[in-house]
Amino acid sequence: MGAKDRLAQWLGNERLNSDMRSELMEFKKNSAWVEDAFGQDINFGTAGMRGLLEPGTNRINFYTVGRVTEGLAKLIEENGSAAIKRGVVIAYDSRYYSREFATHAAQILGNHGITVYLFDNLRPTPELSFAVRYLKTFAGINITASHNAKQYNGYKVYGEDGAQMSPDNADRLFAFAQKVTDIFSVTCASVSTLRQKNILHMIGEDVDQAYLKELATVNLNSRLINKNADKIKIIYTPIHGAGKVLYDRAFRQAGFKNIIPVVSQSIIDPEFPTTIKPNPEFKQCFDEGIKLANDLKADLIIATDPDADRMGACVRTSDGSFQVLTGNQIATLFINYLLVNLKAAGKLSSDYELITSIVSSALPFKIAQDYGIKTKHVLTGFKFIGEEIDRMSTQNDGHFLMGFEESYGYLFKPFTRDKDAMQGALMLAEVACYYASHNKTIFDGLQEIWNKYGFAYEVTSALEMPGLGGQEKMKLLMDKLRKDPIKEIMGQHVTKTQDFLLQTESINGQMSKLEGFTQSNVLKYFLEDNTWLALRPSGTEPVVKVYVGVNKDNFSNAKQAAEDYTAAIEHILFK
């Protein structure tokens, strides 16, 4: 069925709600929009689905949410009565329709007799991950588009381990969803009926208290915090999102008193009116915080994205200006502090392990190896960090110290199995106390690390391939690179290539099996000057991510080299 036929089918269905019908009558005048919105079903991967809040089969709306939820219901039923009884916990963020989609999903699951625990208001993504484990549910749903712009929303599904659903179960869920041939036929039960039947349960403060109790275990050195917390002022912004719900209690129970919120960004608002894109990677998100920091003479601003799984920071530099730290730089500060503290306390052990994704900075690994602890690379996605945590626990093979991804995701205590901005914020506040105890700032600390281990700089860029053919364009690009491998970049020979899809590794032309990874469509290159580059098509957005990491003798050289390599690889891809 073509896009125009699907559009006609929607307009001809009497169950299409009136608001969406009015939108469609306006949008259908644009043939390119019709082709994009109805030309295919929205992609559903292990990270769930994400899209524009509009009518259409390739969009996020009540009908696409309903179809996927029906698929989840069928998956749960396939796993038997115990799975039905254990049920699903559902959370949501501050975006348009997040609460409504969460309730809609609860009504669909409840119609199948599946137990549902629904949060009474927005909550951080990591609390949803925690709640799955705490309530021992079969699955979890989070309605969120994370750090995307206001026009987007999304749907993430979690497995019983609290991590995003495994590829096998995600594929099974999607297969069930595809069997829903009439997207308008999904049936809901009323909320009142589900409450009367004791199928739908509201949760909130009960889970908050349990989660906060676990957050109290994150910080390492309470004595350090108590002695130095008065020396620092931290400006905090939830960027109009879920971080607002718990940040004050979390900071205060850890001993941090001088936490000042950015008032304009502490208003829960799906418009995200103070920023174009609510992503702590971008300095514009910190503009309001910088004004407040200058007024109050604060040196640190912490930001969490709307669903509070990513944490970013902006720090005052030696010339008084503010600089946004990258996720890799924050992770570098974290691992250095953890190891310095453990060594000073006589608790450092070679059994500790640092886990990070294959596209994250090499510098934290260099520091970890200097202290003699274990290191482990995993595929992109926090579920893979969770799998390694489980492996260590099951095989009694090491102790988890820290996991991170370059995209502003950190984890220190595995009571959640997704990146946790609340944990990250608490640890960064402790790092600030550590440097304050030496009359230094976080920026000073980063310079110290670079002077000792080399000046690392990483760049992540996104090559957009939007439209109906975006996925196919990405596939063709990666296929081309496999048929005609890159051998040289900017005069530097490629000494090693790793192909995580074909699971091969080529070192100076000698091919071998790449061990220890499941298949993933990623290519990673290592150059003779110790630069590394990686290419990865996104699973939720029509972009190919380009990652570059360098290590040089000074900051300006490192930054320039990373930017030059980024431009060079993009030229190679599109020549």
Secondary structure, DSSP 8 states (H G I E B T S, - for coil): --HHHHHHHHHT-TTS-HHHHHHHHHHTT-HHHHHHHHSS----BTTBEEEEBSSSTTSBSHHHHHHHHHHHHHHHHHT-HHHHHH-EEEEE-SSTTHHHHHHHHHHHHHHTT--EEEESS---HHHHHHHHHHHT-SEEEEE--TTS-TTEEEEEEE-TTSSB--HHHHHHHHHHHHT---TT------HHHHHHTT-EEEESHHHHHHHHHHHTTS-S-HHHHHHHGGG--EEEE-TTSGGGGTHHHHHHHHT---EEE-GGGSS--TT-TT-SS--TTSGGGGHHHHHHHHHHT--EEEEE-TTSS-EEEEEE-TTS-EEE--HHHHHHHHHHHHHHHHHHTT---TTEEEEEETTS-SHHHHHHHHTT-EEEEE-SSHHHHHHHHHHHHHHT--EEEEEEETTTEEESSTTSSS--HHHHHHHHHHHHHHHHTTT--HHHHHHHHHHHH-EEEEEEEEEE--STTHHHHHHHHHHHHHHS---EETTEEEEEEEETTTTEEEETTEEEE--S----S-EEEEETTS-EEEEEE-SSSSEEEEEEEEEESSHHHHHHHHHHHHHHHHHHHH-
